[in-house]
Amino acid sequence: MNTPNFKMAYPRGTLIFLIFFIVFALSLNGFTQSKPAERIPEFTFYKLDGQPFARKHLTKSKKIVIVFFDVTCDHCQKEIKTMSDRIDDFKKAEFYLISMDNVSGIKLFMKTFAPKMNGRENVTLLTDLHKQFITRFMPIQYPATYVYGTDGQLIKYFGQNSKMSDIVGTVNR
């Protein structure tokens, strides 16, 4: 009795690539973020002087605006510049600008794109040395702007290309 001889129709390298691609595609589904953090999670970031800054240090008297940015991101530069130009419209907000970039890069970014925010009492600059922001706050894109209430509940999340008037309106509501 002859047993059938099943030969592979694809070269070995193609089969390995196909298996890798399928595994990769399936793994992406597991890492896809469906929505940003509904409550402010626990974290430890650092002020530019090296002092730790945790959730317990956030204001409890104003709305909290958290902006996650990258100093090389064009969208981040434009959004934070517009925020800086309109900083006087944000009377009911405390800002926390967070980046994974180094301190000198953040300082240069602020000097270049956010001079009106730089040094303001209601603006805190933070660096994410331990790369916690993405896994805890689950941003969808750069920049990621979160408006939280004094209770730590998310009021609204804004991604890139958001209208500044919408962000101002959400904060001042």
N, C-alpha and C positions, 0 to 999 in steps of 0.2 A: 504494500500500500504506500503510495506516495503521499508525503505530507506537503502541504502547500508551502512555498517559499515566499514569505512576506519580506520584501525588500523595502527599505524606506524610499519614499519618493523625493525626499528632500535631502540635500547634503547635510552632514552632521552639524556644521556651523550655523546653518539656517535654522535647524531645529533648536539648537541651544539659544539662539537669538530670540526665536519665537517664544520659548518657555520663559526666558528672562523678561521679555516685553509683557507677557500676560501677568506674571507675578508683579512686575512694576506697576502696571495699570491697576491691578486689584489693590495694591498697597496704597496707591494714591487716594483711593476712595476712603480708606480708613483715616487718612490725615486731613481730609477736606473739612474745613471749618464750616459749620452751618450758620453760626451766629456768634457775635462777640459776647464777652462776659456780661451777664445780666446784673451781677453784683461785683463790687470791687473786691478782687481776690487778695489774699495775703501776698506780700512781696517785700523784698528788700532791694532798693535801688540806692544810688549814692549821689549826694550833692557833689558839685564840681570841686569842693574843697576836701572830698574824701569821706565826709561824715555820712553814716548810714541813714537811710530814710525809708520808713515802713508805712504801712497802711494807717497805723495809729497816729501818724503825724499829719494826716490829711485834715484840712479844715472841716469843721462841723457846722459852720455858720453860713456858708455860701455854696452855690452849685460848684461842682468840681468838673473842670474841663481838663481831660488828659489827652495830650497829643503825642502820638508815637511817630517819630520821624527819623529820616536818614539824611545826613548832611549833603549827600550827593544827589538826592532825589529832586528832580525838577518840580514835581507836583508839591512836594513838601516845602520847597523854597517859596513857591508862589503862594501856597495857603498860609504859611506862617508870616510871610511878608504882609499879606492882606489882613491877617489877625493883628499884626503889629500896628499897621496903619489905622486900624479901627479899635485899638485897645480901650479907648475911652467909652466905647459902646458896651463893654463887658463889665459893667459895674457890679453885677451880682455873681461874679465868677472868680474862682481861684484857679489859676493855670498851673499845670504840671507838665512840662515838656520833657519827654523821655526819648533817649536815643541810645543805641548800642555803640555809637561812635566814641572816639577818645575825647578827652576834655578839651584839648587844644582845637580839635575840629568843631566841637560844639560852640566854643567861645567865638571862633571865627565866623561860624554860621550865624550866630546871634548878632554879631557886630555888622555883618553884611546884610542879612535878610530881616532882622527883627530889632532894629535899634530902639524903637519905642517901647518894646517889651523888656529889653535888656536892663536889668537892675530894678525892675518894678517890684513893689512889695507883694503884689498878688501873682507873681510869676516865679515858679521854682524850676530850676534846671536840674535834670537828673540823668545819670548814666546807668545803663543796665549792664553792669559788669559781669553778672552771672547768667546773662541771656535768659531771663525769666519771662519777659514781657509776652513774647509770642505764645508760649504754652499756657500762660495764665489769663491773658486778656483776649486771646484769639482774634487778632486783627485780620481783616480780609484783604487789605492792601495798604500801601503807603500813600499819603499819611493816613493815619487812623485817628479820628477825633471822637472821643467819648464824652458825653455830657451826663454826669451822674448827679443825683440829688444829694442832699445832706444826709440822707439815710443810706447812701451807698448803692442805691438801685439805679440801673441804667435808665435814663430818660430817652436818649437817642444816640445812635452811632452814625457817624458820617465818614464816608470813604473819600477817595480822591475825586476832584471835580465837584465837590459840594459847593453850594452857594453860601457865601459868608452871611448873607442876610438870613438864611435858614438857621445857621449856627447861632447868630446873635439872637434871633427870635426865640430859639429853644432855651437859651440861657436866661433871657430876660422875661420869660413867661412866668 
